[in-house]
Amino acid sequence: MTGVPLRRRDAFGVLGAAVLAGGAVYLGVADSSAAKPRSIAPDAYSPGADTPDAYTPGATYAPDGTAGKTAAVPRADVRLLGGPFQGNQQRDLAYLLFLDPDRMLRSFRVNYGLPAGAAPIGGWESPSSMIRGHVTGHLLSALAWAYAGTGTTASDQERRALKAKGDYFVAQLASLQARAPRVGYSDGYLSAFPEQYFTWLEEGKLNLVWSPYYMIHKYLAGLIDQYQLAGNAQALDVASRLADWVDRRTRNLSYQHMQAILQTEFGGLPEALANLYAITGDPATLNTAERFYHARFLDPLAANTDNLNGWQCNVSTPKVIASLRLAEETGNEKYWNAAVNFWRIATTHHSYAIGGQGNHEHWGPPDAVASALSNYNCEGCVSYNMLKLTRLLHFHEPGNAAYMDYYERTLVNHLLGTQDPGSPHGFVAYYTGLSAGAHKQDPANYFPGASENVFATDYDTFTCDTATGLETPTRFTDTIYTRDPDGALRVNLFIPSRVRAGGLTFRLDTSIPDGPATTLAVEAGTGSMTLRVRVPGWATDVAAKLNGRPLSPPSLPAVIEVTRVWRPGDELLISLGMQLAQWQAPDNPRVAALTYGPVVLAALTGDAARMPVIDVSSVRQVSASPLAFEARGSFGTPGDARLVPLMPVCDVVHQRYTTYSQVE
């Protein structure tokens, strides 16, 4: 019997009122294949004994790819300093430390025939959900990233707590994995739902499953992060056994059968497998990763064909990241072309002003923006994955200004703004709507009747965006600075922070977007280094002074480059001009988003359901900090013209707004 695949909202609808119901024990179909031993390459990274006081133990981080081995700045060497990014990160850390690991592990334990031991959780993590357990994978990653990239000293109490929590999760998952044969599962199987799901997937009974391999991806990714960023050696063993299970489960399937399976969401599983291969050197893992190349979606992109119309954005974008990582590990040019062409097509022809993608989670025809505005634009998960892809591409072409211009636009206007700053646990919105009357909240299509004043809750509204929202703030530091092939330190983003590089410690302070000034000062160390500071595409002019002496301005777009022996007290002062501009919709030039420097402005429209007409000539700045403007707007009814407040869309919380307006 062949079923019809379920989309996300359909699957959630099937769950209905059972979302918070109790779970039962399911026994899957065992794979009779014998597990093979896992061999580790002699030169593979090995952290030795777990060391709770250690900073990042890995010299390189596999998910950074081949170019990232030298381009990425270690997480331990960058710290946030004040401002909205640090505030966002601190709320996220509070949530990471708050979440009860036993509640998060409940469905896993039930699935392996053990007492539940804790209260159930809700949303997509409910005991009856077909994708229960996926948030735990993200949580493993978030804990590892937070451990590696926050705190001030190796013995920082918060970092110790993050490390201990990650270790507990890994130990519990390892014990459940070891129990798999005892309850009828194949050796190495690890999940919060029965192995039977994969049998149904292979049999084409797609009405019974949602995206089982997507869960495997998240577990593998989290375990790799726990190993490489938190130094947990046990995590590598669990990941290797799980990868072996994927290999045995799929190795005897025909190409046609495997491609049929790949029509069902599988996340970035081949990316995780490629990353594991980079650590272990086991060719079987790379072979397994290539088995998950989805030809129907990726082959047209490799041929430079825009085939995005109709595809679900967040189902598809992880496939592209995986294609890039496979290109790096195999040298296959087709994989590389698919990734590079996708990035150009998606950002040029399928991107909104804030960098987000999709309407109702799907791409539409190329250049459809004004015709595709709703309160269901721009799912957070998609931008999370787009930034991962952009970062990897930047490593290969650090001089390509388009990558960091897009990265900044999406980070500042979309992902920073998905969090509710009034929530002590940093709850995140699922969508960032762009239409008239948009509002950030629980996704109403998944949680009917949800209050528009609530982004999420502690335990009852888990979704994939809750999951990526756990990770995103822990990653805020990862691309502020990178290293160029010649060893120069590149400053990509204007976020208050401190970086250690080449024996030097720089402090970055900035008033952007409230003001034009950014200062880079040497706090400690003496040494020769080339510093390259990005001049963004939005800058209308640029000026720089080194220790009070003006530098020759670069041509735009460009970088400010200084090579010298740096000493404590040296100070590079940069001023980047900002002005009001329009980001026009390609399908209707009279519809546009207003921008100021790096930020996209939202018009606070109240309950107005119609897109306002904004008189651009009337726009005036009313405050620098917080940044605020106002403009004359009309709403289509005679006499209904008034001053409309404008503010950065990332700062909008519990207010109705529109990001696109008619302009005159």
N, C-alpha and C positions, 0 to 999 in steps of 0.2 A: 504494500500500500504506500502511495506517495502522498505526502501532505503538502500544505501550502505554508511557506515560511512566515513566521510572525515578525511584524515590525515591533519596535519598542512599545509604542502606545497600545498596540493590540495585545501584546503579551501582558502588559500591566493590567489591561482591562479584564483579561481572563482570570487574573488573580483576584480582582474585585475585593469583596469584603474580607477575603482570606488573608489580606496583607499582614495582619497582626495575629493570625492564628498560630497554634502550636505546630511543631514539625514532627514528622514520623521518621523512623529508621528505614532506609531503602538499601537493598543489597543489589549491587550491579552484577554485570556479566564479567566473569574473570577472563583475562587473556592468558591463554595457555603458554604463550611464548616465554621462554626462560630469560631472565634478566641477564644482560652481559655486563662484565666488569667495566668500570669507567677508568680510562687511563688519562693521566694528567701530564701535559707536556712538561719536560724537565725545566724549561725556562718560564713556566707559567708563574704568575704572581701567587705567593703564598704568605699570609700574614703571620703564620705561626700561632702561638697561643693568644687567646683573646686578651686584650689589654684595655680595660675600661678607661684608663687615663689617656690613651693615645689619640692624637688627631688622625686625620685620614691616613690609613696605613698603605693604601695603594699608590704607587708612583704614577699610574695612569688609570683611567676610568673607562672601561670598555664601551659604554654607551656614548662616549665622546667620539668614537670612531678613530680612524687611522690618523687623520689630520689633527684631531683633538689631543693626540698624545703630546704634542708640543704646543698646540695653540691654547688649550684650556688652562686657566689659572686654577690651582688647587683650591677646593672649597675652604680649606682651613685658613687660606691667606686673604680672604675677603670678609668684611663685616659691615653690616648696615649701620648708619649713624643718623638716627632721628628721621623725622618726616613721615609721610604716609606709608611708604614701603615698609619701614621698620614697624610702624604701628600695626599694619596688616599682618606682618610676620609674627609679632608678639601675640596677637589674638589667636592666630593659627597654632602657635606653640602651646598656648593654654588649652586648646581643644585636643591636641595630640596627647597631652599629659592627662587630660580629663577622661578620655574614652576608656571604658572598662574593657580590658582585654578578654575577660571571660565572656562578656556579652558578645563581643565581636567574634569569638571562637565558638559560640554556641552551636551554630548550624554544622560546623565541622565535626564537633564531638558527636552530635546526634547522628550524623552521616556515617560515623564509624562505630555505632552501636554503644556509645557511652552515654551516661546521664547528662542531661542538658546543663545542669549546674548553674544556670543564670537565666535571667529574663530574656525573652526574644526581643529582637529589634525590628524596625519596620522599613517601609519603602521597598526598594529593590533588594534589601537584605532580609526581608521577611522570611520566615521558615518555609513558605510555599513558593517563594520566588524561584524562577528558573536560573537566575544569575546570583543567587545568594553566595556570599563569600568574596565578591570582587573587591569590596572596599578594604578588606584586610590586606590584599596585595598592595594597594595604594598606600595603606597605612604603614606597611613595612618600608616602602620607599621613603615616605615622608619622615618617618622616624630616623632613618639612616641619613637622609639629607640634612635634617635638622641637627643631628648629632655632629655631622661633619662641618656644618656651615654656620653654627651659632655659638654663642657663649664667648667668653673672653680668655679663659685659661683651660688647660687640659683637665683640670679637676673641678671645673664649674659644676655646681650641684644640679643645675637643669640638664646639662649635657649628660651627667651620670644617670639621671632619671630616664632620659631618652634612650640611652644605651641599654639600660636594664630592661626597659619595656620591649625594645626590639629583640633582645636576647630571649625574653620569655616567649614571645610569639614564635620565634624560630624553634625553640626547644619543644613547644607544644605541637607545632606542625610536624616536626621530625618524628615525634612519638606517634602521631596519627598516621603518618605515612608508613611507618614501620608496622602498623597494625593492619594495613590494607589487606594482605592475604587472609588474615584471620576472619574478615567479614565478607570475603568473596570478591574482593577487588584485585586487580593485577598489581604485581610488584611495582612500587614506585608511584602509584596513583595518589594524587593529593587534590582534594577539592571538598567543597561544602555541599555537593550534591552527588547523586549516584553516578557510577561509571556507565550505567545503562543509557544515560543521555547521549553518550558517544555512539552507542549501538544504534539508537534511533536516528542520530544524525547520518550515520553511514547507510542506514536503510531508507533514507529519504523521508522519514516521518517528521517533517519539519514543523508540523503543528504542535509537536510535543517538546520542542527545544527552542531556546532563544539564541544564545551565543556561547556554547560551552568552551570552545577553545580560547575565547577572549578571557575567561577566568584563568586558564592555564598561563596565558601571557602575563597577567598581573601578578600571579604567584611567582613566576620565574623572575620577572623584573624586580619585584620586591626582595626576593632572596639574593639576587645579584647585588643589589644596592646594600643589603645588610652585610654581605661578604666584603665588597670592595670599599664601602664608605664607613662601615662600623666595625670592620675587622672580625666578623663572626664566621669562623671557619666551618661550623656546622651548616651554615646556610648554603655553602657551595655544595656540600654533599647532598642536601635535600634537593637543590636545583638540578644537580647532575642526574639523580635518580628520576626526577620528574621528566627531564629531557629524554632520558632513555625510554620512559613510558611512551612519550609522544612518538619517538622513533618506531618502537615496536607496534604501536597502534596504527601507524600509517605506512610503514615501509612496503607492505604487500598490496596496497591499493593501486589500481591502475591510474594512469595520468588522468583519464577522463573521469574516473570516480573521484579522484582527489579534487579536480577542478569543480565538480558538482558540489562537493563538501564546502569548498571555499566561497560558494555563493552565500553561505551563512556566516555572519560576523565572527571573525577570529582575532580582532584587535591587532596588536603588533607582535604576535607570537613569533614570526620569523625574525623580527628585530632582536627579541630577547634571546632566541637561539643563536643568532649571529654574535651577540655579545658574549654569550656563554662560550662559544667556540673561540673567541678572542682570548678568553681566560684559560681554557683547558687545552686548546689545540686539537681537540678530538674531531677528526674529519666527519664522523657520523653525525655530529651535531650540526655541522654546516650543511651536510646533505639533507638533513631533516628540515632545516630552515628553507632551503631552496624548494623543497616540496610544497611550501606554502606560498609560492609566488602565484598570485591570482591573475592569470593571463587576460581574462576578459576585461578587467578594469585597467591593468597596467600596460598591456601591449599597445593600445591606441596612444597612450601618453608617450611611450617610448618612440612612437612614430610621429610625435608632435601633433597629435590630433586632440582637440578639446572634446572629450566625451563625458564631461562631468554632469551634464543635464540629467536630472532624475536620480543620481546616486546620493546615498545618505552620507553626509559630510564626515561624521565622526566614525562611521564604519570604515570609510575609505582612506582617510588621511594616515592612519597608522600603517597601512600597507605601503605608502610612499616612503615613510621613514625607514621601514624595513627594506625597501628596495635600495635605498641609498646605502644602508649598512651592508647589504649583500654585495653591492657594487664595490664597496671598499674592501671587503674580505675576499672577493672572487676575481675582481678585475673585469667583470662582465659589463660591457659598455651599454647594453640594453637596460640593465638595472639603473645605471647612472642617468641615462637619457630620460627614463620614466620619471625619476625624482626631479631633475632640473626642469624639465618641461612642465611637470605638474605645478611646481612652485610658481613659475612665470605665468601660467594660465590662470591658476587660482587667485594669485594676488593682483593680476592685471585685469581680469575679466569676471571674477566672481567674488570680489571683496567689497565690503562696505567701507565707509569712511573710517570706522573705528578698527578696521583690520579683520573683523569677524566675517564668518562665512555662513551662508545658508538661510533659508526661510522654511520654517517647520522642519528643520534639520536636514534639508535636502538642497542641493544646488539646483538652480534653474538655468534657463538659457544664458549664454554669455551676455554680459553687460546689462542684465536686468537688475536694476536697483530701485528706481522710483516705482516700478511696477511690482516690486516684491518687498514692500515694507510692511511689517506686522509687529506684534508683541512677541513673536516667536522667531525673531532673527537671532543670529549670533550665539549659538550654544557655546558655553565656556570650554567644554572639552575640546572642541575643534581648534580654538585658538591656542590652548595648551599644546596640542600636537603640532600646530603650525609653527609655534616658536621652537619646539624641539627640532623640526626640520630646518628652519631658517638658521638656527645656531650651527648645525652640522654643515650647511652649505657655506656659511660665513667662514668657517675654519678653512675651507678650501680656497675661497676667494675673499680674503679680508679687505681688499681694495674695492670690492663691488659695493657701492654705496646703497644700492637698492635693498640689500639684505637687512642692514641695520636700520634704515629708514622704516621698513615694514615692521621689524621687530619692535622698535620703540613705539610706533603708532599703535600696535596691537597690545603691547604690554601696558602702556600708560592709559589708553582709552577703554580697553576692554577688560583685561584680566585684573588690573588693580581695582577696577570699579565693580567687580562682581561681589566683593565682600561687603557685608553690612558692618560699618565701623561702630555701630551702637551695640553690636552683639559681642559679649565677652568671649565667645568661642568662634568668632569669625565666620558666621554662617554665610554661604555663598548662594547667589541666584543662579538658576539654570540657564535662562536666556537673558540677553540684553536687547530688549526690543528697541526698534528705531522709529516706529510709526507714531502718529499723533495719538496721545493718550497712553503711551507705553508706560509700563511700570515694572520694576524689578521685584520678583517675588518667587515663592514656590511655583514650580511649573503647573499651571492650572490644568493642562492636558493630562498630567499624570496624577495630580492631587486635586480633583474637582472640589470647588468650594473653598480652596485655600485662601487665607487672608492675604490681601495684597501688601500688607504691612509686615509680612514674615518671609524671609529668604529661605529659611530651613529651620529644623529643630535638632536637638541633640541626638535623638535616636530613632525618630519616627519617619523621617523623610529622606532616607539615603537614596542617592542616585549616582550615576557616573560623575556628575558634576560636583557632588559632595566629595567624591573620591579624588578627582583631579584638584579640587579646591584644597584638599589637605596637602598636596604636594607643591602647588604653585608658589605660595609664599616662602617655602623653604628653598626654592630655586631662584629667588629674586637676585641673588648675588652672582649667579653663574655666568652671566654674559656682560656684566658691567665692564669688565676688563678681559682682554684676551692677549695672547702673544703672537706676533707676526713671525713668519719664517726666519727673518733675520734677527729675532730675539727682542725686537722692540715691544714695549708695552703699549697696547692700544686701549684707549678709553672710548668705549662705545656709547655709554648711557650716562645721563646726568642724574645720578641718584646718590645722595649723601652716603659716603662709605669710606672705608679704609682698606688699603691693599698693601701686601708685602710682596716685593718682587726684586730679585737681584740684589738682595741685601739692603734694600731701601724700603721705607714705609711711607706711602703717600696718603694724604687725607684729601678727599674730595668733598667740598661744600658747594652747594648750588642754590640759587633762588629760582631757577627755572621750574614752572612757567610763570611764576609771579613776577619775576624780574629776569634780566638778561645775564646776570653774572654767575660765573663758575670759577672756583679757585682750587688749584691743585698745589698742595704744600708738602714739602718733605718734613716728616716728623722725626725720622731717625735714619741713620745709615749714611754712608758716603760711597759713591761709586758712579761709574760711567754707564749711561743708559740712554737709548732713544725713546722718547715719549711721543706718541701720536694720538692726538685728540680729534675725534670725529667732528666734522662740521656738518650738521644735518641738513637735509634738503629743505627744511622749512625756514632756515636762517636767512634773513634778508640782508644781513651784513655781519661781518665778524671783525673783531679787534682782539689783540692779545698783548700782554705785557709780561715780561720776565723780570722779576725783582724790580718792578717799577719802570723798566725800559721797554718802549714799544717794539714789537716785532713786526716784520713786514707781513701784511695780510695776505693769506693765500687766495688763489682763485677759487670760485665756488663751482661745483661742490669739491671739497678737498678735505685735508686734515691739517691741523696745526702740528708741525713736527719740530721737536727740539732735541738735539743731541748734545750732552754736556756731562761733566762730572757734577753730580747732584750732591748737595750738602744740606744738613738740617737748616731750616729757615728759608730755603729757596721756595719761591712762590710764583706759580704761573697763573695769571689772571686772564680769563677769557670772557668776552662779551659777545653774545649772539643776539642779533636783532630779531624781533618778533612783530608781526602785524596781523591784522584780521585778513582772512582769506576765505575762499569758497572751495569746497570739494564737490564738484558738480556730479550729478547722477548722469551716467553715460546715455541713458535712454530718455532723459528729459533735462536739458540744460537749465530749465527754469526751476528745477528742484535741486537743492544743494544743502550740504552741511557746512556750517560756519566753523572755522578753525582759528586758533590763535597760537602760533608757535607749534608745539607738539600736541596740543590738546584740541579735541573736538568739543564744540559747545552744544549744549542741549538747551532748548527753549522750554521753560516751565509753563506748560499750557493748561494746567488744571484739568478739568473734566472735558475740555474741548475735544471733540472727536474728529474735527477737520484739521488738516494740515494748515498752519497759519501762513499768511503772506507777510514776509519780513521785509521792511524797508531797510536795505543794507546801509543806505546813507545815514540812517538815524542811529546806528549802533554806536554806543559810547561806553567806555569803561567806567564803572562806578566803584570798583574796589580792586586793589592789587593783591591783597592777602586777607581773606581768600579772594582768588581771582573771580571777578564777576562783571558782567556787562548787562545792558538792557537795550531794547530796540522797540521801535514802533511796529506793532503787528496787528493784522486784521484777520477775522475768522469767517468771512463770507456772508455775514449778516449785516445789513445796513446799521451803521452806528456802533458795530462791535469792533472797534479799534481801540487798542490800549497798549501801554508799555508792557513788554514781555521780558521777564528776567532771563538771562543767559548765564550758564555756568558750565564748567567742564563736566562732560557726561560721566566721567569716573567718580565725580563727587555727588551725583544724584542718588538720594536714598529716600524711600517712602514718599516720593513725589511723582506726579504724572508729568510726562515730558514728551518732546519729540526731538529727534536728532536731525532729521531732514525737514526743511521748510521750502515753501515757494519763495523765491527771492526776486526783488525788483529794485 
